Structures are given as structure tokens and as C-alpha cells.
Amino acid sequence: MRLNEITYNNATPIDGYGPGFFRIGGQIHEGTVLTGPTGTTAWGGYDDQTALLKLNDHVDVLLIGTGAALTHIPKDLRTALENAGIGVEIMNSPAACRTYNVLLSEGRRIALALLPV
């Protein structure tokens, strides 16, 4: 079996998660989190469209982790992101973390907004 070391060029991968927190690049972040090529910050949740829309020059796709279960995001949020040219993919937060790391390792222009599990 051949093993390849994964490198992340433009952002920090998700190291782990648990009830109410995410570990990103060795740092613990509690509550809702936004991470990507512009760094990692607290996120105000679905009502904080501004933080997500600022990503339009930096990412092609935004993954949104909806917590422990897959749920719909507000329609106005999806519409605003798509009108800004940001593709949106919705999944539960554990799946979003895994998908983010894979796409990040491929050098994709991606960001991740997470609700805690």
C-alpha cells in the first residue's frame, strides 16, 4: 500500500469535532464556526449572511454543516449565496467536515460553515 502525505495549501483542515466544538488546526472552537482560505472565526449562524457573502472572491463552493442531522437552510440564505456566485452544498456537520478535508487536500477553493453537533 502506498501512503501519500496530504498537504493543505490555503486553509486549515478539520482535526475533529464533538458536542458543541470543532478542532481546526489544533485549536478548539466552540459553537458555530466559519473556516476557509480567509481563516477561522466564529459564525453567527444562518442570520449571519454577511460573513458568508464576503467569501465570494475566495471560494467557489461553501459547505454548510447543519449540525447532527441534515436540515434545510433558509431559502433567502441559499438565494443570496447563489446570487453572489457561491455554490452551496448542505450536509450534516460530520459529513461536511470530512468532505471539506478531502476537497481542501485537492486544492479546491472551498469554505465551511458549521453548526455544532
C-alpha positions as CSV (number, residue, x, y, z in Angstrom):
1,M,0.0,0.0,0.0
2,R,1.3,3.4,-0.9
3,L,0.7,6.3,1.5
4,N,0.8,9.9,0.5
5,E,1.2,12.8,2.8
6,I,-1.6,15.3,2.4
7,T,-0.8,18.9,2.3
8,Y,-3.2,21.8,2.7
9,N,-2.0,24.9,0.9
10,N,-4.6,27.6,1.5
11,A,-6.6,26.7,4.6
12,T,-6.6,24.6,7.8
13,P,-8.2,21.1,7.9
14,I,-10.7,20.0,10.5
15,D,-8.9,17.8,13.1
16,G,-12.0,16.7,15.0
17,Y,-15.3,17.6,16.5
18,G,-17.6,16.7,19.4
19,P,-20.6,18.0,21.3
20,G,-20.5,21.8,20.8
21,F,-17.0,22.1,19.5
22,F,-14.7,21.7,16.4
23,R,-10.9,21.3,16.5
24,I,-9.4,23.1,13.5
25,G,-5.7,23.2,13.0
26,G,-5.2,22.1,16.6
27,Q,-7.3,24.9,18.0
28,I,-10.7,24.3,19.8
29,H,-13.6,26.4,18.5
30,E,-16.9,26.3,20.4
31,G,-20.3,26.9,18.8
32,T,-20.8,27.9,15.2
33,V,-17.7,28.2,13.1
34,L,-16.7,29.5,9.6
35,T,-13.4,28.4,8.2
36,G,-11.7,28.6,4.8
37,P,-9.0,30.5,3.0
38,T,-9.6,33.7,4.9
39,G,-9.1,32.0,8.3
40,T,-11.3,30.6,11.0
41,T,-13.8,32.7,13.0
42,A,-17.0,32.4,15.0
43,W,-20.0,32.5,12.8
44,G,-23.4,34.0,13.7
45,G,-25.4,31.1,12.1
46,Y,-28.0,31.4,9.4
47,D,-28.7,35.0,10.2
48,D,-25.1,36.0,9.5
49,Q,-25.2,36.2,5.7
50,T,-22.6,39.0,5.6
51,A,-19.7,36.7,6.7
52,L,-20.6,34.1,4.1
53,L,-21.1,36.6,1.3
54,K,-17.6,38.1,1.9
55,L,-16.2,34.7,0.7
56,N,-17.4,35.3,-2.9
57,D,-13.9,36.3,-4.2
58,H,-12.2,33.5,-2.3
59,V,-14.3,30.3,-2.8
60,D,-16.3,28.5,-5.4
61,V,-18.2,26.3,-3.0
62,L,-19.4,26.8,0.5
63,L,-20.2,23.6,2.5
64,I,-22.8,24.2,5.3
65,G,-22.9,21.7,8.1
66,T,-26.3,21.7,9.7
67,G,-25.5,20.1,12.9
68,A,-26.0,16.4,13.8
69,A,-28.8,16.0,11.3
70,L,-29.3,17.2,7.7
71,T,-31.8,20.0,7.6
72,H,-32.7,22.7,5.0
73,I,-31.1,26.1,5.3
74,P,-33.3,29.2,4.9
75,K,-34.3,29.9,1.3
76,D,-33.2,33.5,1.5
77,L,-29.7,32.4,2.6
78,R,-29.3,30.0,-0.3
79,T,-30.6,32.6,-2.8
80,A,-28.2,35.2,-1.5
81,L,-25.2,32.9,-1.8
82,E,-26.1,31.7,-5.2
83,N,-26.7,35.2,-6.4
84,A,-23.2,36.1,-5.2
85,G,-21.8,33.2,-7.3
86,I,-21.1,30.9,-4.4
87,G,-22.1,27.3,-4.8
88,V,-23.8,25.8,-1.8
89,E,-23.7,22.2,-0.5
90,I,-25.7,21.3,2.5
91,M,-25.0,18.2,4.7
92,N,-24.8,17.3,8.4
93,S,-21.7,18.7,10.1
94,P,-19.8,15.4,10.4
95,A,-20.1,14.8,6.7
96,A,-19.3,18.4,5.9
97,C,-16.1,18.2,7.9
98,R,-15.0,15.1,6.0
99,T,-15.9,16.5,2.6
100,Y,-14.1,19.8,3.4
101,N,-10.9,18.0,4.3
102,V,-11.0,15.9,1.1
103,L,-11.7,18.9,-1.2
104,L,-9.1,21.0,0.7
105,S,-6.5,18.4,0.1
106,E,-7.3,18.6,-3.7
107,G,-6.6,22.3,-3.6
108,R,-10.2,23.4,-4.2
109,R,-11.5,26.9,-3.4
110,I,-13.8,25.9,-0.6
111,A,-15.1,27.2,2.8
112,L,-17.0,25.6,5.6
113,A,-19.7,27.0,7.8
114,L,-20.7,24.7,10.7
115,L,-23.4,24.4,13.3
116,P,-22.3,22.2,16.2
117,V,-23.2,18.6,16.7
